Structures are given as structure tokens and as C-alpha cells.
Amino acid sequence: MTATASNRTYIITGAGSGIGQATAELLRERGATVIGVDLKGADVQGDLSTREGRIAAADAALAAAGGSVDAAIACAGISAPIPLTASVNFFGVTEFLDRLAPALANSASPRAAVVSSMASLQPNSPEQVDAMLAGDEARAVEIGAALAAQGPEVGYLNYPSSKRALSRWVRRASITPQYAGAGIPLNAVAPGTVVTAMTAGLLATPEGREMVDSSVPMPLNGHSDAVVIARLLAWLTSEENTHTTGQTIYTDGGADASLRGDDIWS
């Protein structure tokens, strides 16, 4: 049975493109009111790379929603090998959601979800992950800049580090009074390779596809469209989800199972 979204109000970041856009379109098709947030092409223009921008965007989105919101979905993110990736992907999600949490708590069925990544399982910078989880953005950016200074290959660690920290934050925050105590399930989805504008260039050549598929093998149905991720986000933030929380769900065509096997509990 497909979960409906009628009479529910959603705030979605990254709604101008990719997974965020697909999620906004899907929920609107199902009857929801959606307030999209992005740098451009959305209802609310917002820069999630700074604390001031996150607060302003969250407040503007909430105002556009008439002060009432039932679910928030944080899809905005970048994958550049620069420290800005840590600011957008981690703090641009966590601080934005925390800002909306009091309003969410007033909903009869509040929900929140974020987009992590298969990259959360890739090599990362534990030091940068710790800085993000400690809420120290200045330190996380400093570490990220040092990584970027060593070239794009090392600088790429900003991306898996941001997604690892985000998935770990979801586990921690999901059981706190702010979320569980307010009846807000909080989860993450971790896509494999999704066909979006962000990946189009890389997937355009046989060499690019081979590189992608060697690091993210997807034996079930190959690369996914953005709507595949949107459908899961829609369910996680629907009234039907009452007890799934703190999870990172790998919507990855079998990549996680291929790379880690079945011994993930040791």
C-alpha cells in the first residue's frame, strides 16, 4: 500500500534538483504541501553553508508553511573535495533540523529524514568526523582544508567524513528528548549511485562508469533514479512510520551487502 501525504506539510532542503526535487514532486503528487529550500529553483532561497544562512532558511521555510510543519527532509548536499562539503552536508542538515524541531513537535505525526550516502562506509577522516559530532564547525573546516590542500584525492575525504558523521548523528539524536521524546522518528537513507545532474558527467563515459561501479557495485537493478530514494523518504516521513528511527537505510542495489558481506555485527 502506498502511503499518502495528503494534508501534510513538508519542508525539503535541496529541492531545486536531484533527490530533493524528486521528493518534492512525489509528495506534491500525493497531495502534500511542500516548501522547498535551495540556493535557487525553490520556494525559499537559502544558503546552508553558514549558521546564519541555516537559521534564516529554516525560519523562512517555516513562515512560508504558515508556522506549521509535519515533516522535514534534508536532501541538500555537495560532493566537492573541499571543506565546504562538511559545512553543507553535516551542519547544513543538523542545525537546520534542530531549528525546525520545536515546530515539528507540534504536529500530530511529526517526522524527519536526511540523505546520507553509501560513502558513509568509505575511508574517512575520524578526526574530522569527531569535530563534526562535537558541533565544532570551525575545527571541522580547518581539518577539511588541510585535507583539500593535499589534492582532490585526499580532499575527497571531506565527503565520506560528512556522511559518516551525519549517519552517526542520526543514531545519537534519534533517541533524545528533542526527537524521540517529541514523537519524531529520525532516519537517514544512504543511496548508492543515483542518476542526477551531480553524477551525469561521471556516468557519461565507460571509464567513469567502471570507476563508479568498482567502488559502488549495485547488482540489483544497477544505478537508481532519484525517485527511488524519494519513495523511501516519503514512507519514512509518513504517518505509517511510527517506530523506525535512528537508522541509515542503504538504498543501494546491494552495494552495502556486496562490500561488507554479512558480518556487520562484530
C-alpha positions in Angstrom: 0.0 0.0 0.0 1.3 3.5 -0.9 1.5 5.9 2.0 -0.4 9.1 1.2 0.8 12.5 2.1 -2.5 14.5 1.8 -3.0 17.3 4.3 0.6 17.1 5.5 3.1 19.9 5.2 6.8 19.2 4.4 9.9 21.3 4.3 12.6 19.9 2.0 16.1 21.1 1.5 17.9 20.6 -1.8 14.5 20.8 -3.5 15.9 22.5 -6.6 17.5 19.4 -8.1 18.3 15.7 -7.7 16.8 13.7 -4.9 15.3 16.7 -3.2 13.5 17.8 -6.3 12.2 14.3 -7.0 11.0 14.0 -3.4 9.2 17.3 -3.5 7.5 16.4 -6.8 6.4 13.0 -5.5 4.9 14.4 -2.3 3.1 17.1 -4.2 1.6 14.4 -6.5 0.4 12.7 -3.3 -1.4 15.8 -2.1 1.1 17.3 0.3 2.0 20.9 0.7 5.8 21.2 0.2 8.0 24.1 0.9 11.3 23.6 -0.9 14.6 25.2 0.1 17.6 25.6 -2.1 20.1 28.1 -3.4 17.9 28.5 -6.4 14.8 27.0 -8.1 12.9 26.5 -4.8 10.2 28.3 -2.7 12.8 29.6 -0.3 16.3 30.6 -1.2 18.7 29.6 1.4 22.4 29.1 1.9 23.0 26.2 4.2 26.8 26.6 4.3 26.7 29.1 7.2 25.0 29.0 10.6 23.3 32.4 9.8 22.1 31.0 6.5 20.7 27.8 8.0 18.7 29.7 10.7 17.4 32.2 8.1 16.4 29.5 5.7 14.6 27.4 8.4 12.8 30.4 9.7 11.8 31.5 6.2 10.6 28.0 5.3 8.6 27.8 8.5 7.0 31.2 7.8 6.1 30.0 4.3 4.4 27.0 5.8 2.3 29.2 8.0 4.2 28.2 11.1 3.1 24.6 10.9 5.1 21.6 9.6 4.6 17.9 9.8 7.8 16.6 8.3 11.3 17.8 7.3 13.5 16.1 4.8 17.1 17.3 4.4 18.4 16.4 0.9 20.8 19.3 0.3 24.4 18.3 -0.2 27.6 18.6 -2.3 30.4 16.2 -3.0 33.3 18.6 -3.8 36.7 17.8 -2.3 36.7 20.9 -0.2 35.8 21.8 3.5 32.5 23.5 2.4 31.2 19.9 1.9 31.4 19.4 5.7 29.6 22.6 6.4 26.7 21.9 3.9 26.4 18.1 4.4 26.6 17.9 8.1 25.9 21.3 9.8 23.5 22.3 7.0 21.4 19.3 7.9 21.7 19.0 11.7 21.4 22.7 12.5 18.6 23.2 10.0 16.6 20.2 11.5 17.3 21.3 15.1 15.9 24.7 14.2 12.7 23.1 13.0 12.3 20.6 15.8 10.1 22.7 18.1 7.6 23.3 15.3 7.7 19.7 14.2 6.9 18.7 17.8 3.5 20.5 17.5 2.4 18.1 14.7 0.2 15.1 15.4 2.6 12.9 13.4 6.0 14.7 13.1 8.8 13.0 11.1 12.3 13.9 9.9 14.7 12.2 7.5 18.1 13.0 5.9 20.1 11.9 3.0 23.4 10.2 3.9 25.3 8.1 1.4 27.0 4.8 0.6 30.1 6.9 1.1 29.4 6.8 4.8 31.1 3.4 4.7 34.1 4.6 2.8 37.5 5.6 4.3 37.2 9.0 6.0 38.9 11.3 8.5 38.0 10.2 12.0 39.3 13.5 13.4 37.0 15.5 11.1 34.1 13.2 12.0 34.7 13.7 15.7 34.8 17.5 15.2 31.5 17.5 13.4 29.9 15.3 16.0 31.2 17.7 18.7 29.5 20.6 16.9 32.8 22.3 16.2 32.3 23.6 12.7 35.5 25.7 12.7 37.6 22.7 13.6 35.9 20.5 11.0 36.5 23.1 8.3 40.1 23.5 9.4 40.7 19.8 9.1 38.9 19.7 5.8 41.0 22.5 4.4 44.2 20.6 5.4 42.8 17.5 3.6 42.0 19.6 0.5 45.5 21.1 0.4 46.8 17.6 -0.3 45.0 17.4 -3.6 41.5 16.3 -4.7 42.0 12.6 -3.8 42.7 13.3 -0.2 40.3 16.3 -0.2 37.5 13.9 -1.2 37.6 12.6 2.4 35.5 15.7 3.3 32.6 13.9 1.6 32.6 10.4 3.3 33.5 12.1 6.6 30.5 14.3 6.4 28.2 11.4 5.6 29.7 9.2 8.3 29.2 11.9 10.8 25.6 12.5 9.6 24.6 8.8 10.0 26.2 8.8 13.4 24.4 12.0 14.4 21.1 10.4 13.3 21.6 7.5 15.7 22.5 9.8 18.6 19.8 12.4 18.0 17.0 10.0 17.3 16.7 8.8 20.9 17.0 12.2 22.5 14.1 14.1 24.2 14.2 16.6 21.2 13.3 13.8 18.7 12.1 10.6 20.3 10.7 12.4 23.3 8.7 14.6 21.0 7.5 11.6 18.9 9.7 12.4 15.9 11.2 9.4 14.1 14.5 10.5 12.7 16.2 8.4 10.0 18.7 8.5 7.1 18.7 7.0 3.7 22.0 6.0 2.0 21.8 5.9 -1.7 24.2 4.0 -4.0 24.8 5.6 -7.4 21.8 7.8 -8.3 21.4 9.3 -11.8 21.3 13.0 -11.2 22.9 16.1 -12.6 25.6 15.6 -10.0 26.6 12.2 -11.4 25.7 12.6 -15.1 29.2 13.7 -16.1 30.9 10.8 -14.3 28.5 8.3 -15.8 28.7 9.6 -19.3 31.8 7.6 -20.2 32.6 3.9 -19.9 35.7 4.7 -17.9 33.7 6.8 -15.5 31.0 4.1 -15.1 33.7 1.5 -14.5 35.3 3.6 -11.7 31.9 4.2 -10.1 30.8 0.6 -10.3 34.0 -0.7 -8.9 33.6 1.3 -5.7 29.8 1.1 -5.5 28.7 -2.3 -7.1 24.9 -2.5 -7.5 23.9 -6.0 -8.5 20.2 -5.3 -8.1 18.9 -3.2 -11.0 22.0 -1.0 -11.3 22.0 2.7 -10.9 18.8 4.2 -9.5 16.7 7.1 -10.4 16.2 9.8 -7.8 12.5 8.9 -7.4 13.6 5.5 -5.9 15.2 7.4 -3.0 12.2 9.8 -2.8 9.8 6.9 -2.3 11.6 5.7 0.8 11.9 9.2 2.1 8.2 9.6 1.6 7.5 6.5 3.7 9.9 7.3 6.4 8.2 10.7 6.9 4.7 9.4 6.6 2.2 8.7 9.3 2.7 5.0 8.7 6.2 5.1 10.2 5.8 5.0 14.0 8.8 3.0 15.2 11.6 3.1 12.6 14.2 5.6 14.0 17.9 6.0 14.2 18.5 4.0 11.1 20.6 4.6 8.0 18.9 2.5 5.3 21.1 1.6 2.4 19.0 2.0 -0.7 21.9 0.9 -2.9 21.0 -2.0 -5.1 23.1 -4.4 -2.9 26.3 -2.3 -2.7 26.5 -2.5 1.1 25.9 -6.2 1.1 28.5 -6.6 -1.7 31.2 -4.6 0.0 30.7 -5.6 3.7 29.2 -9.1 3.4 27.1 -10.4 6.2 29.3 -9.9 9.2 28.4 -6.4 10.2 27.7 -7.1 13.8 31.2 -7.8 15.1 
